[in-house]
Amino acid sequence: MEYDIIIIGSGLGGLECGAILSKEGFNVCVLEKNSNFGGCFQTYQRGNHLLDTGIHYVGSLDDGQIMNQYFKYLGIMDKLRLRKLDTEAFDQIHYHGKVYNYAMGHEQFVDTLARQFPAERENLKRYVNQLKEVGNLISVENLRQGVIATEGMRYFCTSAARLIEETIGNRDLQEVLAGSALLYGGIRNMSTFYGHAMINNSYIESAYRFVDGTIQVSHELIKVIRANGGTVLNNAEVTRIVADDTGAKAVIVNGTEQFDAKRIISNVHPQRTLELLDKSRAIKNAYITRINSLPNTYGIFSIYLVVKPKTLKYNNFNVYLHGNNSVWYDRQNYPGHTTNCMISMQAHTADSEWADVVTILTPMYFEEVAEWADTKPEHRGERYRLFKEAKTRQVLDFIRQHGIDFEPYIESVYTTSPLSYRDYTATPEGSAYGIIKDYKCPQVGFVSTRTKLGNLYLTGQNLNVHGALGVTLTAIITCSEFLGQEYLAKKVGNA
């Protein structure tokens, strides 16, 4: 059977492209190599406990805000089970023995931090206005005018750390405002203000946690695709993209079955996409070399603490714990050490006062697990198990040293490393956020949705901005190649 469009990978970007294009009348087929759909929107179940893999909260979901508008157009907004985080403190930044709250709403955000930094009130206003300026580049109003995103190149060329330092006088407040850099794989001497601002502005607008796991987003998008006549298959690994000099023709699934397509969208990392692609004179060696040379962000070591029933109070906010360390993770100074982490809680229901699972995320580069690079999930051996146990102890000790002790509440522990990201999301070296965007040379890190092979397209977090918002924006841009930007923007903006 020939499809209009085959989409490789069922991460958020792939499923969103499938939902958009199937809604617009294309015969779509989404292929997923794993048994679980969703990419970083997967949720694993252990007993009756749900463990989210990559996304732990999402911003801009209030009425009239950008993610709400995208999800409304996709037809899933009213299907999602959500819990709004505390408006007075959706994130807590722990730094140098003090706690600083990120509050929802731009004015409340300024007011809350100005209580601890009264001399910085006007500087905080300037900082927040710059966040809003970046956020407005992808506003609902722009969509209604037929524009997906307006030009923000100067923010791509601006260092996040430097702009914060130039705007804010107090050194501690500079660190506090970058305190959630783990959200986008923040690196002091590389991260763009565009990425920092787009993500932080989104959460300041509104921040929500998913009840019953992020997998519900994937399931609802799959329902949309299938309701519009599309196909979504799991255990269907694309092992080759069949192409010649004129274009991509088909994909080979699981090494045997051929699926023909007029066009192909790859939601997997561009480097992996090129590995799958047949040789074609349309794809120059210089392009392949460039893609393969692009550095990727660090990976994540994830700890899931299943909590004894009704023993630990649920916190309706996230904690970013830095202790006395810089909030920007530094692999040179602290190789293999735990210096920063994010802590997020999940409850069984939207109104439960008790935590069910505590998730702890800490940066980890691939060299820490390189010894097991040639292994597969569930077959990494005893040394790997002991490594993960030791790393877990290190992280829990780090947390305990800063006044947070989960030990009395733990029923069981599950862990994943960058190896899991690599094997389940096909990301080089288990990078959590894909290709780094470096403010010093942003054009190098830009990867277009359109390739030189006329009917092969890309989508996903490697192209624009990391996170749910960045992936969704990129999916819209990818689909505009098929539908036209003005048409699609207005369709979404007026949904």
C-alpha positions, 0 to 999 in steps of 0.5 A: 500500500502507498501512503501519502505521508509516512512519519518515522517515530511516534514522539510528540512531533511525529504524532502532531504531524500525523494528527494535523496532516490526517485532519487535512485529508492526507493518508498518513502512516506513523511508524514506531519501533518500540511497543510503547508510543510517545517518545519522551511522552511515554509513560511506563507502568510499574505495578499500579504506578505511572512513571513519566519518561521525559516531560514532567510539566507543560506551560501555556495551557490556559485559555488563550495561550499558545499550547492551549490553542495548538492542542485545541486545534488538534482536538485533544485539549478537552480530553487531557487530565491536568493539574495546575501547579501552584500559582504562587510557586510552580517551581522552587529554586534551591540555591546557597541554602535559600529557596526562591519561588517562580510564580505564575503570571508575569507581574506575580513572578516579579513581585515574588522575587522582588520580595527577596531582591527589592533592589532588583525590582526594575531589573526584574521587570526588564528581564520579564519584558524580554521573556514576553517579547520572545514569547510574543514571537509565536503568539495566538494573535500572530497565528490569526494573522497567518504567521506561525512565528516571527523572526527572532534571530537576534535572540538566537544570537544572544547568550542567555547567561550574558543577557541575564547578567547584563540585566540583573545586578545581583549575582545570586538573582542571576543564578536564580533566574537560570535555575531551571536550565535543566529544562533545556539542557542549559550550558552557560557558554552556549545556551541562547536567550531564545530557548531560555525565554521561550521555555521560561515564558511559557511556564510563567504564563501557566504550568500544568502537570499531567494526571495519569501520565503524559502518555495520555497526550500520545493516546489522544493524538493517535485517536485523532489520526485513526479517526481521520483514517490514518494508521499508527503502528508500533513494533515497526522499526524503520530500518531503511529509507529507500531513495534515489537521486530524485527522492525518497520512495519508501521505507523498509520496516523491521528489515523486511516489509516495504511501505511506499510513500509519496512523502516521508517525515522523520521525527528521529534525530537528523543524524540517525535519519541520514544513517537510514537513508540510501545514498543520494546525490541530492544529499551532499557529503558536506551536509552529512558531515555537518549534521554528524558534527553537531554537538548534542546536549547532555543526557539525564539519569532518572530516578523514580521513587515509588512512595509508600501509600499515604506517607509523603505529602504531595508537593504541587510544584517542582524543585530545582536543587543546586546547593552551592553549585552554579545552576549551569551544569558543568561537566569539566569541573564535576565529572561524574558528580551530582551537583544539580537535580530536578525533583517532581512529584506525581499523585494518583489523582488530581486532588490527592494530597499524597505523593505516589511517585517522586521523580529525580532528574540529574544531568549525565554525559554518555561517557559515564555509561560508555562501558555498556554502549554495546548492550541492550535494555534488560541485558546490561549486566551486574556491573551496570546494575551496581553502577545505577545503584551507586549513582542513585545513592549519590543523588539521594545523598546530595539531596539529603545534604540539602535538607530533603530526605526521601529515604523513610518513604521509599517503597521501591526504586527504578532508574534509567540512564542515557542508554535508555534514551538512546535505545528508546528514542534513537538519540545519539549518546542518549542526549535528552534534548538533542542538538545544542543551539549555540548563540555564538554560531546559531546558523550552524545548529539550525536544521531545516524541516525541508531536506535537499531530497525533495520529499523528505522532511524533518521534525522534532526537538532537534530543529527549533526549541526543546520541550513540548512547546518547541516540538509543537511549534516545529511540527506546525512548521513542518506541516506548513510545507505541505499546507502553506504557512498562512493557511495552517496558521489561521486554521490553528489560530481560529480553532 
